[in-house]
Amino acid sequence: MSGKIIFYEDRDFQGRSYECNSDCAELNSFLNRCNSIRVESGVFVVYDRPNYTGHQYLLRRGEYPEYQHMMGFSDCIRSCRMIPAYKGTYRVRIYERENFGGQMNELMDDCDSIQDRFHMSDIQSCHVMDGYWLMYEQPHYKGRVIYLWPGEYRSFRDMGYDNLRFGSIRRFMDSC
């Protein structure tokens, strides 16, 4: 299943637009700014920096006529990534320190409170081995969220999340 997201320079789906059906590492080549978004199909993560970095927000099918007021973003959407459909297994290792140091725990299911379940004071790196995951700032899947796809994340601080502590993590399923 493919996705389709349309970015508009002005509010209420006005002005120049750019349609995207897959990942785009640099939107600035197509639009000067972004003030509204329409997701016609699929699920996307949008980022305020190029190359899938910076603050991110998960967008599902729907209309976002003034998205920055809802999400606290400026008009700087610089990249987007489509979340692919996934039906396989899920596995992630979370680490207390950068570069996979300190206490390590492996998860294959959701965890609504990292502190309660593992007694970890912080998560500063992780390795997503299978599946796609959402890591939340607060327990019980609340607060800011970052999307993680398979790969190694050696330092959340280097990704721009130096003041963010994580309280819960869940598998990304389209029904989340």
C-alpha positions as CSV (number, residue, x, y, z in Angstrom):
1,M,0.0,0.0,0.0
2,S,1.4,3.3,-1.0
3,G,0.9,6.6,0.7
4,K,0.1,10.1,-0.5
5,I,0.8,13.4,1.4
6,I,0.4,16.9,0.0
7,F,2.1,19.9,1.4
8,Y,0.8,23.4,0.8
9,E,2.6,26.7,1.3
10,D,-0.4,28.5,2.7
11,R,-3.1,27.7,5.2
12,D,-6.3,26.0,4.2
13,F,-4.6,24.1,1.3
14,Q,-3.9,27.2,-0.7
15,G,-0.8,28.3,-2.6
16,R,1.9,26.2,-4.2
17,S,1.7,22.5,-3.3
18,Y,4.0,19.5,-3.5
19,E,2.7,15.9,-3.6
20,C,4.8,13.1,-2.2
21,N,4.2,9.3,-2.4
22,S,7.3,8.2,-0.5
23,D,10.2,9.4,1.6
24,C,11.6,12.9,0.9
25,A,14.9,13.9,2.5
26,E,14.7,17.6,1.5
27,L,11.3,19.4,0.9
28,N,12.9,22.8,0.7
29,S,13.7,22.2,-2.9
30,F,10.0,22.1,-3.7
31,L,8.4,24.6,-1.2
32,N,9.6,27.7,0.7
33,R,7.3,27.0,3.6
34,C,4.5,24.7,4.7
35,N,1.3,25.9,6.4
36,S,-1.1,23.1,5.7
37,I,-1.0,19.4,4.9
38,R,-3.4,16.8,3.5
39,V,-2.7,13.1,4.0
40,E,-4.8,11.2,1.5
41,S,-3.5,7.7,2.3
42,G,-0.9,6.1,4.5
43,V,0.9,7.3,7.6
44,F,3.8,9.8,7.5
45,V,6.3,11.3,9.9
46,V,7.2,14.9,9.1
47,Y,10.4,16.5,10.4
48,D,11.5,20.1,10.9
49,R,15.0,19.5,9.6
50,P,16.3,17.9,6.4
51,N,17.4,14.2,6.2
52,Y,14.7,13.0,8.7
53,T,16.1,14.9,11.7
54,G,14.8,17.3,14.3
55,H,11.4,17.4,15.8
56,Q,8.9,15.0,14.2
57,Y,5.2,14.5,14.2
58,L,3.2,11.5,13.1
59,L,0.4,12.3,10.6
60,R,-2.4,9.9,9.7
61,R,-5.0,10.2,6.9
62,G,-6.7,13.5,7.3
63,E,-6.6,17.2,6.8
64,Y,-4.3,19.6,8.7
65,P,-5.4,23.1,7.5
66,E,-3.3,24.9,10.1
67,Y,-1.1,22.1,11.3
68,Q,1.5,24.2,13.1
69,H,-1.0,25.6,15.6
70,M,-2.1,22.0,16.5
71,M,1.4,20.7,16.8
72,G,3.5,23.6,17.9
73,F,5.6,23.5,14.6
74,S,6.7,26.5,12.7
75,D,6.3,26.5,8.9
76,C,9.5,24.6,8.5
77,I,8.8,21.1,7.4
78,R,12.0,20.0,5.8
79,S,11.6,16.2,5.3
80,C,9.0,13.4,5.5
81,R,9.1,9.7,5.7
82,M,6.3,7.2,4.9
83,I,5.8,4.5,7.4
84,P,5.5,1.2,5.5
85,A,2.9,-1.4,6.4
86,Y,4.5,-4.1,8.6
87,K,3.1,-7.5,9.7
88,G,6.3,-9.1,11.1
89,T,7.8,-9.5,14.6
90,Y,8.9,-6.7,16.8
91,R,12.1,-6.4,18.8
92,V,14.1,-3.5,20.2
93,R,16.9,-3.1,22.7
94,I,16.9,0.0,24.9
95,Y,20.1,1.2,26.6
96,E,20.5,3.5,29.6
97,R,23.6,5.4,28.0
98,E,24.8,6.5,24.6
99,N,26.6,4.1,22.3
100,F,24.7,1.1,23.8
101,G,26.1,1.5,27.3
102,G,24.7,0.9,30.7
103,Q,21.7,-1.2,31.5
104,M,20.1,-2.9,28.5
105,N,16.6,-4.4,28.1
106,E,15.0,-6.1,25.2
107,L,11.4,-5.7,24.3
108,M,9.1,-7.5,22.0
109,D,5.9,-5.9,23.1
110,D,4.6,-2.5,24.4
111,C,5.8,-1.0,27.6
112,D,3.6,1.6,29.2
113,S,6.2,2.6,31.9
114,I,9.9,2.1,31.3
115,Q,10.7,3.3,34.8
116,D,8.2,0.9,36.5
117,R,9.1,-2.2,34.4
118,F,12.9,-1.9,34.1
119,H,13.8,0.7,36.8
120,M,15.8,2.6,34.1
121,S,16.2,6.3,34.8
122,D,16.9,7.2,31.2
123,I,17.2,5.8,27.7
124,Q,20.0,7.4,25.6
125,S,20.4,4.8,22.8
126,C,18.6,1.9,21.2
127,H,18.8,-0.8,18.5
128,V,15.6,-1.5,16.6
129,M,16.1,-5.0,15.3
130,D,12.5,-5.8,14.0
131,G,9.5,-3.7,13.4
132,Y,8.7,0.0,13.8
133,W,8.4,1.6,17.2
134,L,7.1,4.8,18.9
135,M,8.9,6.1,21.9
136,Y,7.0,8.5,24.1
137,E,8.2,11.2,26.5
138,Q,5.9,10.2,29.3
139,P,4.5,6.9,30.7
140,H,1.3,5.5,29.3
141,Y,2.1,6.7,25.7
142,K,1.7,10.4,26.4
143,G,3.8,13.5,25.5
144,R,6.1,14.0,22.5
145,V,6.8,11.0,20.5
146,I,9.6,9.9,18.1
147,Y,9.3,7.3,15.4
148,L,12.0,4.6,15.2
149,W,12.5,2.3,12.2
150,P,15.0,-0.6,12.1
151,G,18.5,0.5,12.8
152,E,20.9,1.7,15.4
153,Y,20.4,4.9,17.4
154,R,23.7,5.5,19.2
155,S,22.7,8.9,20.7
156,F,19.3,10.5,21.0
157,R,21.1,13.7,22.1
158,D,22.9,13.8,18.7
159,M,19.5,13.4,17.0
160,G,18.4,16.7,18.7
161,Y,16.6,15.1,21.7
162,D,19.1,16.1,24.4
163,N,16.5,17.2,26.9
164,L,14.0,14.5,26.2
165,R,13.5,11.6,28.6
166,F,11.5,8.6,27.5
167,G,8.7,7.1,29.6
168,S,7.1,4.5,27.4
169,I,7.5,2.6,24.1
170,R,5.0,0.8,21.8
171,R,5.1,-1.1,18.6
172,F,3.8,0.9,15.7
173,M,0.8,-0.7,14.3
174,D,-1.5,1.3,12.0
175,S,-4.2,1.0,14.7
176,C,-2.1,2.7,17.5
